[in-house]
Amino acid sequence: MQTSFRYTFLVIIFLLYPSFSGENSNVTEILSSNEINKPINQRIFNETSEFEYTKYIDRQVTRFMERSALNGVSIAVVKDEKLVFNRSYGYANVELGIETSPEHLFRIASVSKLITAIAVMKLVDDGLLSLNDPVFGKDGFFNDEKYLKIRDEKLLSIEVLHLLNHTSGWTQRYGDPMFNSLTIAKKVGDEAPATIDSYLKFVTSRRLYYKPGTMYGYSNMAYVFLGEIIKKASGMSYENYIRYQILFPNGIYDMHLGKNFYADKLPNEVRYYEQEGSMEVKAYNGNSIYLPKSYGGNDIELLGAAGGWVVSASEMAKLMTLVDGFEDTPDILTKESIENMTGGLGNPLGWRETVRGYWTRTGSFAGTAAVVQRRPDGTQWVFLSNTSNWKGPGFSNDIKRLMRKLQSRVKYWPDQDLF
C-alpha cells in the first residue's frame, strides 16, 4: 500500500509541476504512460540472484563483513550491460532487526561526484555549459555584487573544468571546509548552519593556494559549487535536473538527495553506523549538542552534489551503464564527453581513477562506504555499506580486493537481466 501510494503521488506531482510543461514534457510523457514500472530495486529480491556460485559469494562477503565490522552490504554486478546479480547482506537496521535487501537505499558519499560530473557533461553536450566557462567574476556564474569583492585575482581564472578535476586552487591543508561548516560560518560572520552563500563569501575573501589548473587538490567544496552551477545553467534545481533529465528518462526512479537526521530518512533507506569508538561532535546547525557525525554532526544536505546522494546498488549500476563507453547500448553522453571524463583532459572528471580501462569511484564518510567500478571485460559492480571503517577512504582498497577475488573465482554469471 505504501509503495503504491508513493509512486501514484510521484506521477501526480510530475503532471502538475509547472516547469515540466515545456522543457521536460518528455519526462511527463514517460511518467504518465502505461509503461511505468516500479523502481528497479523494488522488483528484485535476494532469491533472484541464486545460481551455482551464490553460496561461495555469500561466504566471502559474510566473512569480509565480519572482519570489517560491517552491519549491512548490498552488491550489484553488471555483465555486458545486463544486471546479472544483486544481493544484500546483514542488517539495514540492527535495532529493528530489519535485514538488508536489494530494495534498500544507501548514502554513497563521494560516489555522488560521478553523478554531478555526468550532469555537467550532459549540459556541455546540450550546449548549455562549457568546461571553460568562468566560475567567478562579472562574467562568471557567481557574479552577484557581494561575490565581486575578490581578495585574490587568481580566483577569476577558475573554470568549470578546474572544479571538475580538482585543480581549482583550494587544498585540505587545514582540514576539509565542507566538514568544518561551523568554522566557515564563524569566519564569514554568518550564523550556523553554514550555507552555499557562506562558502562563496569564504572563498572570495581568501587567497588560493596555487594558480588554478596547475596542481591537484581534492575538493568537496568545488563539487558543491558545481551543484549551484548546474542549477544556474539548467534553470532547475540541482536535484531536479538530474532526476528529470537523466534518471527518470532512463528508468531510474528511486535515487534522491539524502537528509541529515534519522527521523528524515527515506522509508527504504538503511540506518547508518560508525566504527566502534567513534566520538560524537557538535551539531552542524550550531546547537550546543553533540551528535553522531552520521546523523547531524556532518551536514549531508549541504554536501549535496559532492556527497549527498542516496541510492540502491541496482539503480547505481543502471546509471553506470549509461556512461560506460561500451557499445552494447548507447550512452547518454557523447563519446567525447565520456573520453574527457575518463582522462582525456588530464585528470578524470567525476571518476576517482581511470587506469587501463578500470574506471573507479569511491566514497567514504561517517556511516558510509561505497565503491563502484567499470572493468574493461564488460563487467561493472557496485558495493554499498551502511557502516564506516577506521581505515576511512583506504577501506576502498579492501573492498576492491574482495570484488577482484569474487570476479576471479566466479566463472560465469546468471543468464538474466534484472534491469
C-alpha positions in Angstrom: 0.0 0.0 0.0 2.8 2.4 1.0 4.8 1.8 -2.2 1.7 2.1 -4.5 0.8 5.4 -2.9 4.3 6.8 -3.2 4.5 6.2 -6.9 0.9 7.3 -7.7 1.8 10.5 -5.8 5.1 10.8 -7.8 3.2 10.7 -11.1 0.7 13.3 -10.0 3.5 15.6 -8.9 5.1 15.4 -12.3 1.9 16.0 -14.2 1.1 19.1 -12.1 4.6 20.6 -11.7 4.6 23.7 -13.9 8.2 23.7 -15.0 7.7 20.4 -16.8 5.2 21.7 -19.3 7.9 22.7 -21.8 11.5 21.6 -21.4 10.5 18.4 -19.5 7.5 17.3 -21.5 9.3 14.1 -22.4 9.6 13.2 -18.7 5.9 13.8 -18.1 5.1 11.6 -21.1 7.3 8.8 -19.7 5.7 9.1 -16.2 2.1 9.3 -17.4 2.4 6.3 -19.8 1.0 2.9 -19.1 4.6 1.6 -19.2 5.6 3.0 -15.8 7.5 0.3 -13.8 8.4 0.1 -10.2 12.0 1.2 -9.5 14.5 -1.5 -10.3 15.4 -2.0 -6.7 11.7 -2.7 -5.8 11.5 -5.5 -8.4 14.5 -7.5 -7.1 14.8 -10.0 -4.3 17.9 -11.8 -3.0 16.4 -15.0 -4.4 16.6 -13.7 -8.0 20.4 -14.0 -7.8 20.5 -17.7 -6.8 22.9 -19.6 -9.1 25.9 -22.0 -8.8 28.3 -19.5 -7.2 25.8 -17.8 -4.9 26.9 -19.8 -1.8 30.5 -19.1 -2.5 29.8 -15.3 -2.8 27.7 -15.4 0.3 30.6 -16.9 2.3 33.2 -14.5 1.1 31.0 -11.4 1.6 29.9 -12.6 5.1 33.5 -13.2 6.2 34.5 -9.8 4.8 31.7 -8.1 6.8 32.7 -9.9 10.0 36.3 -8.9 9.6 35.4 -5.3 8.8 32.5 -5.0 11.3 30.0 -4.0 8.6 26.3 -4.2 9.5 24.8 -4.1 6.0 26.0 -4.5 2.5 24.4 -4.5 -1.0 26.2 -5.7 -4.1 25.2 -5.4 -7.8 27.1 -6.9 -10.7 26.6 -6.0 -14.4 27.9 -8.1 -17.3 27.6 -6.8 -20.8 25.2 -4.1 -19.6 22.8 -6.6 -18.0 22.2 -6.7 -14.3 23.1 -10.3 -13.6 23.5 -10.3 -9.8 22.1 -8.1 -7.0 22.2 -9.4 -3.4 22.2 -7.9 0.0 23.6 -9.0 3.3 23.4 -8.2 7.1 21.1 -5.6 8.6 19.7 -2.4 7.3 18.6 -1.6 10.8 20.2 -3.7 13.6 18.0 -2.2 16.3 14.8 -3.1 14.5 16.1 -6.4 13.2 15.5 -5.4 9.5 17.6 -7.4 7.1 19.2 -5.6 4.2 17.5 -6.3 0.8 18.1 -5.1 -2.8 15.4 -2.5 -2.2 17.3 -0.6 0.4 18.9 2.8 -0.3 22.4 3.8 0.9 24.3 7.1 1.1 27.1 6.9 -1.4 29.3 9.8 -0.2 31.8 10.9 -2.9 30.4 8.5 -5.5 27.9 11.4 -5.8 30.6 13.3 -7.6 30.2 10.9 -10.5 26.5 11.8 -10.7 27.4 15.5 -10.7 30.0 15.1 -13.4 27.6 13.3 -15.6 25.1 16.2 -15.2 27.8 18.7 -16.1 28.8 16.8 -19.2 25.2 16.5 -20.3 24.8 20.2 -20.1 28.0 20.6 -22.1 26.7 18.2 -24.7 23.4 20.1 -24.9 25.2 23.4 -25.4 24.1 24.9 -22.1 27.5 25.0 -20.5 31.2 25.0 -21.4 34.1 23.5 -19.4 35.9 26.7 -20.0 33.2 28.9 -18.5 34.5 31.2 -15.7 33.1 30.5 -12.2 33.8 33.8 -10.5 33.8 37.5 -11.6 31.3 39.5 -13.5 31.2 37.0 -16.4 31.1 34.0 -14.1 28.3 32.0 -12.6 28.7 33.6 -9.2 28.5 37.3 -10.2 26.3 38.7 -7.5 27.6 42.0 -6.3 28.6 40.5 -2.9 30.9 38.0 -4.6 32.7 40.5 -6.8 34.9 41.8 -4.0 37.5 39.2 -4.6 40.7 39.2 -2.5 42.8 37.0 -4.8 42.7 37.8 -8.5 43.6 34.1 -9.3 40.0 33.2 -8.3 38.9 34.9 -11.6 40.8 32.2 -13.6 38.9 29.3 -12.1 36.9 27.5 -14.8 34.2 24.8 -14.6 36.9 22.2 -15.7 39.0 23.2 -12.7 36.1 22.4 -10.3 35.6 19.0 -12.0 39.2 17.9 -12.0 40.2 19.2 -8.5 42.6 21.8 -9.8 40.7 24.9 -8.6 43.4 26.1 -6.2 42.0 25.0 -2.8 43.5 22.4 -0.6 42.6 20.5 2.6 45.8 21.5 4.3 43.9 22.8 7.3 41.0 20.3 7.0 38.1 19.9 4.6 36.0 23.1 4.7 32.8 21.0 3.9 33.3 19.1 7.2 34.0 22.3 9.2 30.9 24.2 8.5 30.7 25.8 11.9 34.2 27.3 11.4 33.3 28.6 8.0 30.1 30.3 9.2 32.1 31.9 12.0 34.8 33.1 9.7 32.4 35.0 7.4 30.2 36.2 10.2 27.2 34.0 9.5 25.0 32.3 12.0 25.2 28.5 11.8 24.3 26.5 9.8 26.6 27.5 7.0 25.1 27.8 3.5 26.4 27.9 0.0 26.4 31.7 0.4 28.7 31.3 3.4 31.2 29.2 1.4 31.1 31.7 -1.6 31.8 34.5 0.8 34.6 32.5 2.3 36.5 31.7 -0.9 36.1 35.2 -2.3 37.7 36.6 0.9 40.6 34.2 1.0 43.7 33.6 -1.1 44.1 30.5 -3.3 47.0 28.1 -2.6 48.1 27.8 -6.2 47.1 29.0 -9.7 44.0 27.2 -11.0 44.8 24.4 -13.4 48.4 23.8 -12.2 48.1 21.5 -9.3 45.7 18.8 -7.9 43.9 19.4 -4.6 40.9 17.2 -3.8 37.9 19.5 -3.1 34.4 18.6 -1.9 33.7 22.4 -2.0 34.4 22.5 -5.7 31.7 20.0 -6.3 29.2 21.8 -4.1 29.8 24.8 -6.3 29.2 22.6 -9.3 25.8 21.8 -8.0 24.9 25.5 -8.0 26.3 25.9 -11.5 24.1 23.1 -12.7 21.2 24.9 -11.2 22.1 28.2 -12.9 22.8 26.6 -16.3 19.7 24.4 -16.4 17.2 26.7 -14.8 16.2 23.9 -12.5 17.3 22.8 -9.0 20.4 20.6 -9.0 18.4 17.5 -7.9 15.5 18.2 -10.3 17.8 18.5 -13.3 19.5 15.2 -12.6 16.3 13.3 -11.8 14.2 14.7 -14.6 16.8 15.0 -17.4 19.0 12.0 -16.6 17.4 9.5 -14.2 13.7 9.3 -15.0 14.0 9.2 -18.8 16.3 6.1 -18.3 14.1 4.2 -15.9 15.8 5.2 -12.7 13.2 6.4 -10.2 14.5 5.8 -6.6 17.6 8.0 -6.3 17.4 11.0 -4.0 19.4 13.6 -2.1 19.6 12.5 1.5 18.7 14.2 4.7 20.8 14.8 7.8 18.7 13.2 10.6 17.5 9.6 11.1 13.9 10.9 11.5 14.0 12.3 8.0 15.4 9.3 6.2 13.6 7.7 3.3 11.2 4.8 4.1 13.5 2.2 2.4 16.8 3.9 3.5 19.2 2.0 5.7 20.3 3.1 9.2 24.0 4.3 9.3 26.6 3.0 11.8 30.0 4.4 12.6 33.0 2.3 13.5 33.3 1.3 17.2 34.8 4.0 19.4 33.6 6.9 17.2 33.1 10.1 19.1 30.2 12.5 18.8 30.7 16.0 17.5 28.9 19.3 17.7 25.8 19.5 15.7 26.3 21.1 12.2 23.5 23.6 12.8 25.2 25.3 15.8 23.1 23.8 18.5 25.2 23.2 21.6 24.5 19.5 21.5 26.7 16.6 20.4 25.6 14.1 17.8 27.0 11.2 15.7 28.7 12.5 12.6 26.4 10.4 10.5 23.2 11.9 12.0 23.7 15.7 12.4 27.4 16.0 13.0 28.1 16.4 9.3 25.8 18.4 7.0 24.9 15.8 4.3 22.3 18.2 2.8 24.9 20.9 2.3 27.3 18.4 0.7 24.7 17.6 -1.9 26.5 17.5 -5.3 29.7 16.4 -3.5 28.4 13.6 -1.4 24.6 13.7 -0.7 23.0 11.1 -3.0 21.1 8.1 -1.6 20.8 5.2 -4.0 20.3 1.4 -4.3 23.0 -0.8 -5.7 20.9 -1.8 -8.7 20.0 1.8 -9.8 23.5 3.0 -9.4 24.6 0.1 -11.6 22.0 1.2 -14.2 23.4 4.7 -14.2 26.9 3.4 -14.8 25.7 1.5 -17.9 24.6 4.9 -19.4 28.2 6.3 -19.4 30.4 3.2 -19.6 31.6 3.6 -23.2 30.7 0.1 -24.2 28.9 -0.3 -27.5 26.2 -2.8 -26.4 23.8 0.0 -25.7 24.1 3.8 -26.5 25.3 6.1 -23.8 23.6 9.3 -22.7 26.8 11.3 -23.3 28.8 11.9 -26.4 31.9 9.8 -27.0 34.0 13.0 -26.5 32.4 13.7 -23.1 33.0 10.2 -21.9 36.6 10.3 -23.0 37.0 13.7 -21.2 35.5 12.2 -18.0 38.0 9.3 -18.1 41.2 11.3 -18.5 41.0 12.9 -22.0 41.8 16.3 -20.4 44.3 15.0 -17.9 42.7 14.2 -14.5 39.4 12.2 -14.6 36.2 14.1 -14.1 33.8 12.6 -11.6 35.7 9.2 -11.5 38.4 8.8 -8.9 40.8 6.9 -11.2 40.7 5.6 -14.7 43.6 3.2 -15.5 43.8 0.6 -18.3 40.0 0.5 -18.7 39.2 0.3 -15.0 37.1 3.2 -14.0 36.6 3.5 -10.3 34.8 5.9 -8.0 35.0 5.6 -4.2 33.0 7.2 -1.4 33.6 7.3 2.4 32.4 9.3 5.4 30.8 8.5 8.8 28.4 5.7 8.4 29.1 5.0 4.7 31.5 3.0 2.5 30.8 2.9 -1.3 32.8 1.8 -4.3 31.8 1.4 -8.0 33.9 0.1 -10.8 33.7 -0.4 -14.5 36.1 -3.0 -15.9 37.4 -3.5 -19.4 36.0 -7.0 -19.7 32.4 -5.7 -19.8 31.8 -6.2 -16.1 30.7 -3.5 -13.7 30.0 -3.7 -10.0 28.6 -1.6 -7.1 29.4 -2.2 -3.4 27.5 -0.2 -0.7 27.6 -0.5 3.0 25.9 1.4 5.9 28.9 1.2 8.1 32.1 3.1 8.0 35.6 1.8 8.8 38.6 3.1 10.7 40.6 3.0 7.5 38.4 5.7 6.1 39.0 6.2 2.4 41.7 3.5 2.5 38.9 0.9 3.2 38.0 1.1 -0.5 41.2 -0.9 -1.3 39.8 -3.8 0.9 36.5 -3.6 -1.0 38.3 -3.7 -4.3 40.3 -6.7 -3.3 37.2 -8.6 -2.2 35.5 -7.9 -5.6 38.6 -8.9 -7.6 38.6 -12.2 -5.7 34.9 -12.8 -6.4 35.3 -11.9 -10.1 38.3 -14.2 -10.5 36.6 -17.2 -8.8 33.1 -16.8 -10.4 33.5 -18.4 -13.8 30.1 -17.2 -15.1 27.2 -15.0 -14.0 23.5 -15.9 -14.4 22.0 -15.6 -17.8 19.5 -12.9 -16.8 18.9 -9.2 -16.9 17.3 -7.8 -13.7 17.1 -4.3 -15.1 
